[in-house]
Amino acid sequence: MPHILVPIDDSTTCRKTIEQIIEHRQRFPENLTLLHVIDDQLAWRMIPDFQLDMIRENTTKAGEALLARKREKLTGAGFKVTTLLETGPPRQVIPQIANDQAFELLVIGRHAGGGEIRDVLFGSVANYVLHNVSCPVLLF
């Protein structure tokens, strides 16, 4: 059984990726691992130190709830789902998890509408992941 990683967030792109996995479930093994990465790099810089613990606690709860919703949807479609919740920059954490845990396939959605210029200047998470994992990537 292939070891498949599916990074998720709370976006329309992720929702569509999950729908595509379910629609094509016969092409996927029944075991999937969902990964949600809490990005704590930019948004938290403006938060006073005395509020950081509360923010971390709330983002962790939100991440766990997101993973639970996506796991429930996939479990309802017949998948067996493992979840991972990590903190850090998603573009670095996703490849690190994929490579360190020897995943055999990574399935990720690409946000539409970013544009080539934006991707060249800033890069997209999906593009960065695509070029920094050692396993094949299925891009939706």
N, C-alpha and C positions, 0 to 999 in steps of 0.2 A: 504494500500500500504506500503510495507516494506521500511524502510529508509536505503539505501545502499550507502556505502562509497567506492570509488575506488581511492586509492593513486596512483599518476602517476609520472613518471620522463621521461627523454628523452632516454630511453634505448630500446634495442631490446626486452627485456622481457616485458616491458610495452606495446610496439606495439603488441606483440603476445597476451597479456592479453586483450587488447581492441578488437582485432580480434576475440578472443574466446567469449567475451561478445556479440559481434554482431552476430557471428555464432549461438549462443545459445540464441538469444534475446527472444524467446518465453518462456524461463525459468526465465527471469528477469522482474521485473516491469518496466514501462516506465520511472520512475523517478530515476535518479542516481545523486550522488554528486561526482565530481572529486576534489581531493585534491593534490596540488603540494606544497612541502615543500622545501624552499630554505635553503640549509645547509650552514650556515655561521660560523661553528665552527672551522674547520681546515684550509681551504684554505685562509681565510682572515687574518690569523695571521701574514703573511709576507708582507702584504700590508701597505704602509705608511698611517698614519692617514688622511693626506690631500686628499687621493684618495678614502677613504671609501664611501663617499656619492655617487661618480660617480659609484663605483662598485655596491652599493646597488640599485641605479637607474637602471643600466643595467641588473642586475640579476632579478629585479622585472619585467622589460619589457620582458625579455626572458621567465620568468615564466608565465606571462600573455599570451604571444604568444603561448607557449606550451599548456596551458589550452584551448585557443581558437581553436587550431588545433584539439585537442582531442574531444572537445565539438562539433565541426563541423562534425567530422567523426561519432560520436554517434548520433547526431541530424539527420544526413542524413540517419541513420538506423532506425529512428523512436523513439529515446529516447528523453526525456526532461531532460536537464542537468543543474545542478547548479554547480558553481565552487567556490573553496576556495584556496587562496594563503596565505601560512604562512611561517614564517622564524624561523629557529632553527634546532636542531638535529632531522632528520626524525624519528629515532627510538623512540624518546620521544614525538614528536609532533603528530604523527599519532595515537598512542593509546589515547593520551589526547583528541584529537578531537573526536575520535570514542566513547570514554566513556562519555565525557562531553555533547555531542550532541545526545546521546542515539541512535546511529545507530544500526540497527538490523542485519546487515551483512556487513562484510568488504571483498572486493575482491582485492587480491594483487598477483602480480607475484613474483616468486623467481628466482633470477639470477642463471643461470646454470653455472657450472664450478668452483664454489667457493671451493668445496671440504669440506669434513667433518672436517678435521683438522683446516682449516681456520675458519669454522663456530664455532668450539669449542673454538678457541683462541680469535676470534674477534666477532663472531656472525654475523648473517645477519640481515638486517632490517626486512625482512619478518619473520624470526624466532623470533626476539624480539617482534614484533607486535603480532604474533600468541599467545605468552604467556602473553601478557599484555593488551589485550582487553577483555571486558566482553561480547562481542557479538560473534557469530560464524564467522569463517574466511573461505573463499573459496580461496584456494591457487592454482595458476596456475603455 
